[in-house]
C-alpha cells in the first residue's frame, strides 16, 4: 500500500490517506532490507499522540484508534500551504551537541548552535523559487505549490526527525482530539509532501535517503556530493543537482598534479563525505605519482588538546599544500586554533563544501586562508533573488522562527516580541524591532552576485515542478481563460513522481540543460575559485578556471595561472615536495621505509642519461653512443684504436723504424764486408735474404697501427704471416747448411754439400714459403678481415674500439700455426748442431734466436686473447718486434761484432779452430 497525493484536500475518510505509518514502514522495509534503520528510529525517536503531561488513557486511545506520527511537532519550521507541498531540509545551524538520554525523562532534542547565514539564504532561495513558479502561468498552471521547511542542524538525528516530520505531516492538539473522539480513519491533518529538497552534508543525506527510499519518496539534494550516494540499491529515490565527488576528486587530483604538488596533506572528518572523498583522492593521487604527507581527522566533538595535537602535526610537516574535505562548520574550530597560533604558509585546497563559505572569510583567517584554491559549483545571478532576500522581515506569527533567529544573529540583538522570543542567542542586551534595513549589513546572506548552492536549490525545485507538470498532464500551450490546465483531480504516488523526476529534461532561463543521468546526477561542471584579498580588505571568491568532467581528459581542466593569487599574496606557485626533483643527469633512489615521494638523487651510471627533471630511471645510450660528462645527452662514442699519435703508437712506430734502420745497417755492413770469411761463411746470399725478411717483419708491424681500413685489415695478417715464414725458411735452410757443412768433413760425405747447393737452398725456401702464401691468398679472397666497431667495451669506458674483425678466426690460427711449425723444426735442427766443432758455430746462434722466438710467441697467445681493445693489436705488434729483434740480435750481432770490433778474428783460420 502506498501513500497517494491529491491536489485538493481529501476528507478525513479518504482511503488514500494512511493511518498506521509505522505499520506501512515496517511492511515495506521488510521487503527492502531497511528494517534495521527503521527499527533504530523507533528506539531513538519515540513519539506519542498525547501532549506533554497528557493522561495515559488518552495515549492509549490514540494508539488504539489513531496512529503514531513520526518526527517531532516541536521542531520550528517555515511553511506555506499549497495544492502540492514540497519538503525542505537545510542546515541552518552547523554545530550540534548530543543530548543526554534518560529513561525517566522525556527524550531531549539535539542542541543546535551556530546560525549559518549562507544556509538561511539557501532556504529562502527555495521560498523564492516556489513563489516564482506559482507566478509562472506556463509551469503548473492552476496548481499552487507550497513548502514545509525544517532545520537539519547538519546532524543525522535532527535530519531524520525533520524528514519524518515533513513526510508525515504536522499534528496539532486539535487533530489529536479529532482522531480520538471522532475515530477518524485518517490521522494526517496536514498534507504530506511527495518530494523533499535536501540536504547539505552527505552523512545526514544518506540516512534520510535510506529512510525515504523504501517509500519511493524523492529526495533531491542540492549539496550532498558523496560518491557513496550513487548506489541506487541503497538509495533508490535519491537524486541531486550537484555532481558526485567522483568528478570533484578527479579534478582536484588534476589540479594538484598540474602545479606539481607531490607531497600533500589531507584534512577531513569522520563523516561519509570526507571519508569517501579522501579515500578516492588518496588512491588517485598515488596513481599520479603523489604521496600523502599526513591525514588529519577532525572528530565530531574536538577537544582543545586534540586540536593542538593536530596543529602541531600540520606545523611540523614539510608539506605546504593541504586538501580539506569538510564543511565550514567542521573546520571552524581547527582553523581558529591555527589562526590563534599564527600557523601560516600553507596552500589550502578546498572542496566544494567550504570553498565559498563566507563564515571563514573573517579577518582573523585572512593570513591563513588567503590564496585558497578550490572547486565550486557554477554560479549565476538569479534575477529578483536579491530584492526578495532584502524584503525578509521578522514577525510574531507562527512559522517565522527561522527568520527571527536570523535577524537576531545578523544584527546581534534581541527582538522585542515579549518573553516568548525564539532567540537562540544568550546574553544579547541590544533590542531590535524588526524594522532594521538589511542593506546596511554585509553577510553571505545578501551576497547574491553569483550564487552557487542557492542555484542548486533553485534547480532542484524547478526539477520537481517540471516532474509534477508532466505527471499531472498539464497543458501550458493554450491561452484560454481557464486557470486550471492540469488534471487536478488526479491521485498520484511518490513512485509516479519519482518516475517523472528521473526523466525530467528542460533548459532553464540561464541556458543550462537540467536533467539527471542513470545515477540521478547532473553534468559534472565546476568553477575553480581563488580566495583573493581586495582593496577593501575583504576576501573575494574569484573564478580562475573551470573543470568539465564530461570533456576529453586533456580538455577537462582549464585554468588561468596568471589570475591566481597564492598564499601571502605571492605570484609564484608554492612548492610542496618531500624531496626536490632530481636534476637532469640523475635519477631517484627511494629511501627505505618512506613514501615514494621521498627519495635521494643518484647520478646516472656511465653510458646512461636522464634529460628531464625528476627522472625515475636513467636511459641507456644506444650502441656506439655514450653519455656526456653531465649525463644529460648521448654523444657519439669516442673511437679508440692504436693511433700513430698515441704514446703507445709512437713508441711502437719508433721501435719498428729502429728495427728497419738496424736491419738496413747490418745489411750495409754485410755488403761492405761481403768478401770477408764471416759474411761468406754459410752462404752470404741466405744472410741477405734473411735480413730482407727481417726488414719486412719490422715494416709489417706498421700495418697494425692507425685507423683500420679495408686494405690495412686485409693486408696486415697476410704480410705478417708471409714475412715471418720467409724469415724462418731462411733460418731453416741456414741450419741445414750448417749441419751439412760439418757433416761434409767426415770422409765420404762431401757429396751431401753438392746435393744441397744454392739452387736447392732457394728451392727449399720457396717451397717452405709457398704454403703460407697460398693460405693467406685463400684467406684474403674468401674471408678477408674487415673494419669493425666493437661496442663490447663501451659499458666500461664508453669507447668504441675500431678493430679488424676476422670473419674466419681459424685462418689466423692456421697462419700462426704454420709459423710455429717452421720455428719448431728450425729449433730442433739448430739444437742438434749446437755442439759442432767450430769456433764460430752459427747453429748455437740460431738455437738462441729460436728459443727467444718461441718464448715470445708462446707468451703472445694468452696475452693476445686477454688484452682488450687496441691493446690486442699492441700485443701482436710487440710480439712481432720482439721476435724480429731477437732474430736480428742473436744471429747478426756477433758477426757485426767480429767484423767491426775484432777484425783479426775475421779469418778462415780463426773460424775453423776447434
SULLIN-V279598 format. One record per residue. PSI is psi in whole degrees, -180 to 180 (NA if undefined). Layout:
# SULLIN-V279598
psi->(PSI:PSI)
This chain:
# SULLIN-V279598
psi->(131:153:145:146:141:157:-18:149:121:148:164:-25:2:124:-14:-13:142:138:-65:90:-37:-36:-45:-42:-49:-37:-45:-35:-32:-30:-7:15:31:13:-37:-34:-46:-34:-37:-34:-34:-38:-42:-32:64:141:168:151:-19:153:169:131:4:164:158:-31:-38:-39:-45:-39:-40:-38:-32:-36:-20:-140:161:121:126:161:-156:118:-9:-4:134:152:164:123:160:132:154:173:-38:126:128:134:155:138:120:142:73:-21:146:2:130:130:132:135:161:122:139:143:-14:-14:165:136:135:157:153:126:128:132:166:85:133:110:-35:-43:-32:-36:-39:-44:-46:-26:-37:-42:-45:-43:-41:-45:-39:-40:-39:-28:-9:120:-11:-17:120:55:133:0:129:127:143:179:155:112:134:164:123:-16:14:39:146:-48:-49:-37:-42:-42:-44:-42:-44:-35:-38:-48:-16:-16:157:133:142:168:-38:-40:-37:-44:-43:-39:-30:-50:-40:-6:53:138:-26:144:1:96:-41:145:123:159:143:-9:153:135:116:167:-161:-63:151:-37:-51:-36:-43:-40:-44:-43:-35:-34:-41:-20:-45:-22:6:29:117:135:113:111:146:-4:-7:116:3:136:-27:-25:-3:-17:106:-18:-37:-30:71:-24:18:132:166:152:13:147:159:155:-17:-42:-38:-41:-43:-43:-41:-40:-41:-39:-47:-42:-34:-38:8:24:108:-12:99:139:153:135:128:-169:-172:6:172:-41:-49:-44:-48:-39:-44:-39:-47:-40:-42:-44:-46:-33:-41:-39:-27:7:7:170:157:119:-41:162:107:134:122:119:167:-38:82:141:157:-39:-40:-40:-40:-40:-41:-41:-38:-42:-45:-43:-35:-8:147:-12:136:-1:130:124:124:121:93:172:166:-36:-37:-28:-17:-51:-40:-44:-32:-38:-43:-42:-39:-32:2:44:97:-174:10:137:113:133:118:142:172:-14:-26:6:-23:28:111:-18:-29:12:13:158:-29:-23:-3:-48:-25:-43:-5:133:0:141:137:178:139:161:152:139:152:169:109:119:133:-15:-42:-46:-38:-44:-34:-12:-2:136:144:163:159:-5:149:143:-1:13:-44:-43:-40:-42:-48:-43:-45:-37:-40:-45:-3:45:-178:123:138:69:17:-168:-17:26:143:5:136:-2:116:151:8:126:-28:143:148:155:-16:-3:5:153:122:-20:-19:1:159:114:169:-18:-46:-3:98:25:-43:93:147:-64:-38:-36:-36:-39:-44:-46:-35:-44:-43:-36:-42:-41:-43:-36:-42:-38:-42:-39:-41:7:48:146:109:17:-27:168:34:-179:-15:132:-40:113:12:157:86:-7:4:132:138:158:161:-33:-41:-42:-40:-40:-47:-31:-38:-24:10:142:107:163:123:-177:-12:6:6:135:117:120:168:142:-168:-25:7:32:156:-177:131:97:136:152:146:119:139:130:109:137:122:177:-28:-7:-2:166:130:136:96:128:126:5:-173:164:127:105:-14:-7:165:153:-42:-14:5:-47:119:120:139:96:-32:-19:-4:137:122:-176:139:16:14:159:-8:143:129:154:129:93:143:-40:140:145:140:134:164:142:1:172:165:137:110:140:132:135:5:162:161:-23:-11:116:167:159:123:139:149:148:162:133:3:154:162:117:14:151:135:27:136:-38:160:149:130:141:150:171:140:8:157:154:147:-175:-34:-2:37:-15:156:131:161:133:146:124:128:125:167:102:158:-16:-6:156:-45:-41:-41:-41:-45:-39:-41:-43:-39:-45:-34:-41:-42:-44:-42:-43:-41:-39:-45:-41:-43:-41:-45:-37:-36:-37:37:-20:-5:156:-35:-41:-39:-24:139:44:96:-26:-39:-35:-45:-38:-37:-42:-37:-43:-36:-40:-38:-35:-44:-40:-33:-23:-25:-24:-20:-10:144:173:126:139:175:-42:-38:-38:-39:-28:-28:-47:-34:-45:-42:-47:-45:-42:-46:-35:-40:-42:-46:-30:-41:-43:-37:-44:-43:-39:-42:-40:-44:-47:-42:-33:-45:-24:-28:-18:-14:131:134:2:8:-21:-20:-40:-33:-31:-21:61:-172:-39:-40:-34:-43:-41:-42:-41:-43:-42:-34:-31:-28:-44:-39:-38:-43:-41:-44:-37:-44:-39:-44:-33:-30:-41:70:154:144:154:143:135:104:114:8:-21:2:-34:-16:-45:-13:5:143:109:125:120:172:122:135:105:-28:85:-34:-25:-44:-41:-27:-43:-47:-36:-39:-39:-42:-35:-47:-40:-39:-43:-42:-41:-40:-46:-41:-36:-33:-27:16:-23:20:141:95:141:-42:89:104:-20:-35:-42:-41:-37:-48:-42:-38:-34:-45:-43:-49:-39:-42:-47:-24:-39:-24:-40:-55:-35:-37:-41:-37:-10:134:150:-133:-15:-21:-44:-41:-38:-43:-40:-42:-41:-42:-48:-42:-46:-35:-45:-35:-45:-44:-45:-43:-35:-42:-21:-46:-38:-43:-32:-45:-43:-45:-36:-27:64:-24:-19:-6:59:157:-36:-44:-40:-25:-4:137:NA)
